Amino acid sequence: MRWIDIVLPPRGTCQETDRRLDEARALVDGIPALQDRHGLDAPAVTGEVERIGRLLFQAVTAHQAGAFRDDPHRDGATTPGKIDRVGYHIVAADDRVGLPWQWLHSGMGYLIERSPIASADHGSHPTNADPMRVWMHRQQDALLDPDHVGHDDRTQPEILFVPGHGKDEIRRLMFREAEGIDHALAELPAAAARLRIPGAVTPGLLAARAMLYQVLHFAAPTSQPPEVSQAGENRWLAGLMAAAGEPGADPDVVDDMVGLEKEILGVDPVEAALDQALESYVHRGAAVPAGAGSPVRTTAGDGWLLDDGPIAPEHLGRDGCLPPLVFSNSWCSLHWLGQRFTRAGASAFVGTSMPLFSRPARLFAGLFYGALGRGRCAGEAHREAALALRERLGPEHPAWLAHGVQGYATLRLEDL
């Protein structure tokens, strides 16, 4: 497929672009409060997402009217294979990279319905990297000689599943995600990658062994920040999680503890109750990473929170040890972690733009890796997974637009 680079003007160059992007940023910051009033997956959230998407589209076209015009002579990268689709690569600076560009909406529809979308502080062509990574060399070789099969002697890329911090009672939700990814990879006609699922990962182990893997997949609660409160203030939540984790837990008992009035159709009632309880608890007093652009605060905003403490992207990136692809299925990770991981050495980052329940988050993960395993690049895999999730949950459910891609969306699993 072919990518088109759309370079945003520097702040101060186009007043209309600045105004609309600032307005969009303010509305994005208000999404958690909107979800608190209406629910994480309420149609009102989808309506606000569309409104923000139109602002983003207007901001880009205010400076460049033909920004989304398909012109084969425009700058951009090409991924190996049949060129049957065009992708849009937003080149921005500072916090604008972390805006939810996957929400771009022309007024008639979401652009992601027909084209993959990614953002970065650099162009889409891998030669912008210095030095070039192995996957970039392999991709260039495939472009120069598409008939050459050079993958026969390669070992399968390995994905390290990194479970985030959480009590034993909610850890089962994280490992359901691992099972879903493993199942998606196992269903492919040919083995595309291996998922490694350790029992626990410490910051030291991750820093020492990250270089041995081609993908890091971090799973943590997606409806709450990394840390909810100090232990002394945690009794109510701990009691709820203990009740939910009991074998044969009665959903009605858990619902009574949380205050739910009805069960969410098609969702494990105990899991749904736990998800909503965590969400409610967060909005009553949990904290937010500095620079996350959200009204919620956290004291564990340095990076990923593991059982033995946090680990920062910058620590993982020392000596160029970060794998090419990082997927952080955790709370609002795209804005406050995406650029930090790509600047630390990751080539592509997949993360979330808003709080969402664990079930759609892990469904998306399985769909994404399934598409990667079928030969799609990261940008196209993201698009296919999003549309498949919309098909499953319905167009009014906002979760299909929750994830985004930063960095080189041209990255393919088969080149790792």
N, C-alpha and C positions, 0 to 999 in steps of 0.2 A: 504494500500500500504506500501511498505518497502522503507526506506531511507538508503542511503549509505553515511557515513561521509567521506569527502576527506579533509584531513588536509594539508594546505599549509605549506611549510617549513618556518621558520623564515628568515627574510632578512639576507643575508650573508651566508646562508647555501648552496644554490645552485645558482651559478652565472648565469646559463642559465635561470632559473626561474625568477630571479631578472631582468635580461636584458629584457626578453620578457614582463614581467608585467609593467616595466617602459615604454617600447615602447607602449604598449597598453594604458597606462594611458595618455601618450602624445597625442595619436590619439583620445582618448575620449575627451580630452580637446579641440581638434580642430574641433569637430563635429558642434558646433554652427557656426563657421566661414564657414565651408563647406555648412551648410544649408543657410547661408546668401548669398552665391554665387549661389547656385542651387535651393533653395527652401526647406522648411521644410520637404516635403514629396517626394522629387525627388529620382529617382532610384539611383543616385550617392551616396546618403546617405545610402541606403541599401547595396550598394557595399562596402562602408567603414565599415559599421557595420559587414559585413561578414569577412572582413579583420581583424578587431579587435577580432572577435570571434575565428578565427583561431589562433591568437597570444595567447589568453587566454588558449585555448586547449593545445597548444604547451608548454606554461609555466607550466601547471599542469603536463603534461605527461613527461616533461624533468626531473622532480624530481621523479615521480612515474608512470612508463610506463603503469601499469595496473589500473590506477586511476578510469577509467570508466568501468571496468570489473564488470559484475554482479556476485557477490559472496555472497551467503546467510550467510556466516560466518563473513562478515565484520561488523564493528561497524556501528550502525545507529538505528533510531527509526522505529516503526511500527504504522500505524494508523489503527483504527478499520475498519472492513469490509474485503471484498475479496482482497487478495494480488495478483493483476494482473498487477502491474506496479512497476518499481523501480524509485526512485527519487534521485537526487544528491544534497547533502548538503555541500557546500564549507565552510570550517572552516578557517578563515583568521584573521589577526590582522590589527589594524589601518585602514588606508584608503583603504586597499585592499578589505575590506568587501564591500565597496560601488562601486566597479567595476561592470560593467553590465554583470554579470555572465550568465544572460539569453541569451546572445549572443554567448555562447560557440558553436563552429563550428568545426567539426572533419575534414573538408576538403571535406566531401561528403554531409554533411547536418547539420542543427542546431540540437543540442542534445534535445532541448525543443520540437521538433517535436514528440519525443517518450517518453521523461521523464521530469517531473517537475524539476525545479532547484531553489535553494535558497542559501542564504549565511548568515553567522553570525560569531560572535567571540566566539561561543560555539558550542557544538555538537547538533545534532538534537533531542536527547532524552530528554524529559521534566524533568526527574529527576535531570538534571543539574541545574535546577532552585532552588533557596533557598530564601524564602520558596516557595513551590509549589502553584500555583494558582488553583482556583476552577476548571477551565476547564481541567487542567492537571489531577486532581484527577478523574474527570468524565471520561476522556479518558482512564485512567488506569483501571477504573472499567469496562468499555466497553470491553477492551482487555481481562480482566480476565474472564468476563462472557458475551460473545457476544450475548447470547440469552435473557439476561435480558433487559427489556424495562424500563428505569428509567426516561423517559422524560415526562411522562404524567402529572405530577404535576408541571411542570416548566412553568413559564411564558415565552413568546416569548422574545428573545433577542431584544434589541432596538439599533438602529443606529441613532446617532445624526448627522444631516447634518449641517456642519459648513461653511457658505459662507465666502469667503475671501474678502479682501478689493477691492472695485471697485465702480465706479460711477454707478448711477442708470441705465444709458444707456447700460452698459455691464452686469449688474447684472442678466438680463434675461438669459444670456448664462449659468451662474452658476446654475440657478434654472431649466433650461432644464435638467441639469445633475441629479438634485434631482428627477425630473419627470421620467427620464429614469430608475433610480434605483428603484423607487416606482413601476413603471410598471413591471420591471423584477421580483420583489418580488411578485406582485399581480398575475402574470401569473403562479406561481408555484401551483401544485396540492393541497398542504397544506401550510397554512401560516407558513413561516419559521422565519420571523423577521418583526419588525415594524420600518418604517423610520419616524423619527421625523424631521419636517422641520420648524424651527422657522423663523420668519421674520428677525431677526438679533441676532448675538451672540457677546457679549463683552468679553474681556479677563477675567474680574472678574467673569462673569456668567459661562464661560467655566471652569475656575479653580475650581469654587465652585460645579459645577454640573457634571463634567466629570465622576465622580465615579458612577453616576446613570445609565450610559449607558455601553453597552458591545462593541460597535464599535464607533469610531469617523471617520467621512468622511469629509475631508476638500476639498473644491472645490475653485479653483482660476485660473487665467489665466495660461495656460500651455505653452504658447509660449513666455512668458516674465518673468523676475524676479518680486519679490513682489512689487517693487516700481519703477516707470519709471523715475520720475524727480521731481523737486520742482514745486510748482503750477505756478510760474511765467513763467516757460519754457514749460508749458503744453498746451498752447492755441491751437496750431494746432491739437493736439490729442483730446482735449476736444471738439473742433468744429466738428471733424470727428465723435466722438461718439454721439454727439448730433444729427447730421444728420442721422446717422445709426439708432438711436433710435426713430426717428419720425414715427408715424403711417403711413403705406403705403410708407415707404422710397423708393425712386427710386434707384435701384441698379446701374444704369448708373451714377447717380450723385455721389454716394459714390465711385464707381470705378474711376471716374475722379479725385476725391480728393486724392485718394490713388496712382493712377498711374497704376492700373492694366490694362493689355492688353486683358485678356480673363477671362471668368468665369470658376471656377473649376467645372467640371461635377459632378452632384449629390449632390452638397453642396449648402445650402442657400447662395445666392450671397452676401447679406448684411453681414452675419456672416463671410463668407470667406474674404470679403474685410476688415472687422474689424480685423480679426485675422492677416492677412498679414500686415496691417498697424501697428498694435502693434509690430509685429515681426521686421518690418523695423525700427520702432522708437527706439526699444530697441538697435538694433545693431548700431544706430547712436550715442547713448550716455547714455544708462542706465547702472547701476552698478552691481557687483556680490558678494554674500555672501562670507565672508572669508572662505577659505578652500574648496570652491565648485569646484575647479579645472576647472574653465572656464574663458575665457577672458572677460566676461561681469561682471560688479560690481553692487552691490546694497547697499544702506544705511539701508535697512530694512531686513538684513539677520539674525536677531536674532532668527527667528522662523516663525510662521504663522502670516501674517499681516491681522488683522481684522479691521473693520471700526473705532474702537476706539483705535487702536494701536496694536503693535506686542505682541505675547505671545510665550514664549520659551517652548520647550519640558520639560526642567528641572523644570520650574514653574508648569507645569501640573502634573509632576511626584512626587511632594511633597506629603509625607504621603501615597505613593503607590496608588494614585487616578487615574492613567491612565487606561483606558479600555484595555483588552487584544489585540484588533485589531485596528490599526490605518491605514487609507488609506489617503494619501496626494496626491490628483490629482492636482498637482501644478508644477511649473517650476523646472525641474531637482532635484526633492526632494529626490530621492533615495540615492544619494551620500552625500549630506550635511545635511540631516535631519534623515535618516534611523537609524544610530547608536545612534544618540542623543535620539530618541524616545525609542528605545529598552533598552538603558542604563537607561532611566528615568522610565522604568517600563512596557512598552508595550511588549507583547509577540511576535507579528508579525507586520511588517510594509510593506505596499505596496506603491510604489512611482514610479516616472518617472526617466529615465536615460538621456533623451535628450528633447529639446524643441519639441512640437508638437501642431497641431491645436486642438481647443476645441472639434470639432465634434468627431474625433476618440478617444479622451481622455474620453469623456462621454459615447461613445458607449462601450468602454472597461469596464468602471465602471459597466454599466448595465449587461454586459455579466459575469463579475466577480461575482457579487452578485447573479445572477441567478444560477451559478454553485455552489456557497457556499450553497445556499438554497436547492440544490439537494443532499446535503450531502458530497460534495467534501471538502477536507482539503484545506487550503489556497494555498499551492503549486500547487495542482492539479487544483484548480479553476483558478489560474493564467494561467496555461498552456492551459486549455480549452478556456478561454476567448481570449488568444492570438491567438490560432488557428482559432477560430470563427471570430475574427477580420480580420485575413489574408484572410479567405474565402470571407469576405464581401468586402474588399478593394483591394485584389490582392496581390500576393507574392512579388511584387516589391515595395509595399508601406511599409516604415519602421515603421509605427505606431504600428504594431502588436508586435514589439520587444521593444517598448518604456518603458514598465512597468517591474518592478522586485519585488522580495520578499526578505526581510531580517527578521531574527529571526526564530521563530518556525513555519515552514511551515506546521507542522502537525496539527495546530489549526483548529478545525471545528466549524461551526456556531452552530450546535446542542449541543455542549458541553459548550457554553457560558451561 
